[in-house]
C-alpha cells in the first residue's frame, strides 16, 4: 500500500477522520484499550474520536464506571470499557507479571506477600467503598506491610492485574480504587481462544492496516499469540504483504479531519511498532506533544500560560494546511477551558 492510503485508512479506522460515536464509552470500546498514563491527554484522545464530547461528559462517564483506568498491557495505564476488562486481563496480565518479575524480586514482593496485601485491599474496599491510594497505603501499613514508593505501586498493580481492584470515581482531581467485582457488572466469560480471536479481530478492525508485529508490540502478547489469533480472522480482512486490514468504507473526496493536536501517547502512534508512515522529513521525536497535519507529524507544541500554544513546525505548510492547523488549535484550547 502507498503511505497515503495507509494513513487514510488508519484515520478512518481510528475514528479520527469521521467519528461515529457520541458517548465516551463507545469510543473506548471501539479502540479496545487506550493508553492513559497522561489522564488529561487521554480524555482529549476520546474527544478527538467523538462527535463533540465535552471534557465534563467524558469525566462523567469515567466516574460512572462506564470505562475504567487500570494496568493492562506492556505495562502501563489504559482506559478500557467495563465489558472488556476481564477478558483483556485474562490475556495480558500473565505477560505483564512476567515483565514485572524482576521488580517484584528487587522489592521483595513474593506470592505470600501479595496474598496478604490483596486481602488487606479487599477488606478495605468491600461494601462499595472508593478509596484513594493514600488511604489504602495506610491500611497496608496498619497490617504491617511495607508499602510506599515503588513497592506500593507494584502492590497496587499486582492487585489490578489479578482483577481484584480497578479505578473508582475521582474525588476532585484525585483517583480512587474500587473492587472490580463490585464496580463492574458481570459479563459472559470467554475462553482464552475466544478472547484471543476477538482481541486480534478488533485490533485490525480499529487500527488496520497493521502487521502482526504491530499487534504483538501493542498488546504485549507474543508473535505466537498473534499468529494464533489471526488464524480466526474472517475472509473480509485483506492481507497485503505483511499488512492486514478491514477495508474502511469512505469517499476519498469527502472532507475529513486529518489535522489535529495529538495527545501524548495517543493510539494513532502507540498502536504500531513501525511508525515511519506518519513521520514527515525532519521529525525529531514521537512521544511528546505532536502536531498532526494531513495525517503526519508536522511539529511539536507546548501550552502557553496565556492559553495559547507555542509550536515548532518542522515542515512547510501550505495555506490550506495552515488554516486547518489554526482550527485544530482552537478546538484543543476550547476543550481545555
Secondary structure as GFF3:
##gff-version 3
##sequence-region A 1 337
A	DSSP	alpha_helix	3	13	.	.	.	ID=ss1
A	DSSP	alpha_helix	24	31	.	.	.	ID=ss2
A	DSSP	beta_strand	33	35	.	.	.	ID=ss3
A	DSSP	alpha_helix	39	48	.	.	.	ID=ss4
A	DSSP	alpha_helix	55	63	.	.	.	ID=ss5
A	DSSP	beta_strand	67	73	.	.	.	ID=ss6
A	DSSP	beta_strand	76	81	.	.	.	ID=ss7
A	DSSP	alpha_helix	85	106	.	.	.	ID=ss8
A	DSSP	alpha_helix	111	125	.	.	.	ID=ss9
A	DSSP	beta_strand	131	132	.	.	.	ID=ss10
A	DSSP	alpha_helix	133	142	.	.	.	ID=ss11
A	DSSP	alpha_helix	149	161	.	.	.	ID=ss12
A	DSSP	beta_strand	165	167	.	.	.	ID=ss13
A	DSSP	beta_strand	176	179	.	.	.	ID=ss14
A	DSSP	alpha_helix	180	183	.	.	.	ID=ss15
A	DSSP	alpha_helix	192	207	.	.	.	ID=ss16
A	DSSP	alpha_helix	212	219	.	.	.	ID=ss17
A	DSSP	alpha_helix	223	230	.	.	.	ID=ss18
A	DSSP	beta_strand	238	240	.	.	.	ID=ss19
A	DSSP	beta_strand	243	245	.	.	.	ID=ss20
A	DSSP	beta_strand	260	261	.	.	.	ID=ss21
A	DSSP	alpha_helix	267	270	.	.	.	ID=ss22
A	DSSP	three_ten_helix	276	278	.	.	.	ID=ss23
A	DSSP	beta_strand	290	293	.	.	.	ID=ss24
A	DSSP	beta_strand	296	303	.	.	.	ID=ss25
A	DSSP	beta_strand	309	313	.	.	.	ID=ss26
A	DSSP	alpha_helix	319	336	.	.	.	ID=ss27
###
